[in-house]
Amino acid sequence: MLTHRDFDSRLLAVGEGFGDLVAAAFGADRIPGEDSPMARWISRARRVADQADPWSTGPGPRPVVDDLAVDPLTASSPVSLEAVELLDAMVRVRDSPSRAAVDTLTDTLTWTAQAPAVIRQAALDTAVAVLVSAEMPVAARDSVTRVTPPGITTTTAVLLTWDGSSADGLPPVVTARSARDVAFSVLARVRDTAAEVRRPVVAAVVASCPDDGLVRQWAERTRGTPG
């Protein structure tokens, strides 16, 4: 007969293994065991992460994240539980990109240290980008200070220094770069060049990230820079 203690032990063992799998899968191109319940959970979580910011195209991922919230696997490990809490807060910002929603996202980041680093970086990018887009760079920098991440993405670093603010006091920039990070790096380099140099490069940046509304927004700012 399976006792409650036996059940708890087995659930703990599954949860620990699942937590390790979640952490590893968010940094990999292929999900191990693609037909398993764990792999399907990870696939849904990755889809939410890809669609969770306010500049993503296509239907919002709210139904998917709500489904993950009640999936038994979510509660099986701190990694998966914190990942879903963070994804939920990100989708709330997408649904209503207000200061209150961003503050909630930042608060969630302060206690979800076990969520995969890729999700945490994307969440901080979202918080910073929404605040900088709303002309609140001081609040954006404060979000980073509250979260105290070991590193920030190129996107976050560019956004926080776009208005000429110093990078002093910011965490180091992580070496891994997404397509968005590369785009922001290029935009930062060409923003002060002559128009005949800048505008073709900006057009190429937009073409390289056709579905990224944040890149498109910042490309328009760069294209309109005097010079």
Buried (B, 14 or more C-beta within 10 A) or exposed (E): EEEEEEEEEEBEEBBBEBBEBBBEBBEEEEBEEEEEEBBBBBEBBBBBBEBBBBBBEEEBBBEBBEBBBEBEBBBBBBBBBBBBBBBBBBBBBBBEBEEEBBBBBBBBBEEBEBBBBBBBBBBBBBBBBBBBBBEBBEBBBEBBEEBEBEBBBBBBBBBBBBEEBEEEEBBEBBEEBBEBBBBBBBBBEBBEBEEEEBBEBBEEBBEEBEEBEBBBEBBEEBBEBEE
